């Protein structure tokens, strides 16, 4: 059976959604970045997987209707080329903030003093920090997580923010998502990275039974402006007196919507961070 390499050039903010397509319907995933310009995603398919390729092509066409994506390129591999290893050479280290280092499991890296290394396998490529809001959330967590603190991760997705919080020293984490499939995938990621014993997972949102009666030093919701508006009213009851709420997934054009929802919920904005066309807002109780 021969194999084909799929590759596509995408803006950084579309790395995660296109990665999801590759991760779900193909085999293996690499992200090669051209700093300040774009990323190149690669994955692999056996030559007879027409149905899987069709799913990917439809998803790429939908994304291309709203973003400047390159063409989906398909290259047949030489019979002597090992697809299982060929894509790994394109997956590199990603440094975030001051000390966070996201490292593929097969890349050799000698940490320097202060490095907080998150070792990920190919299945974790979706949600590893290439999207501007994931990146700024990771930066913010590095500033607010303290040893032994409790964190609530609303809309956990791949679980990358919970994994980072655990690596930064959080002692108790609750990760919830309205998508049960995402929760199951996040649990697998927590197990792979050795943090499962510190993370309680549940299908749901805020408010909800998973967090009832609990308080958190940090709450993060990397979802959307509308999603922030839906969960913001329940955040103050979940936050400790001096707790911090990190609201993200907000495109610049919808910034005012999120700000209005946050103000109505009884939270005060302490800081706003912008990366490209996306905004992350840090809030505290009034």
Order of alpha helices (4+ residues) and beta strands (2+ residues): beta-alpha-beta-beta-alpha-beta-alpha-beta-beta-beta-alpha-beta-alpha-beta-alpha-beta-beta-alpha-beta-alpha-beta-beta
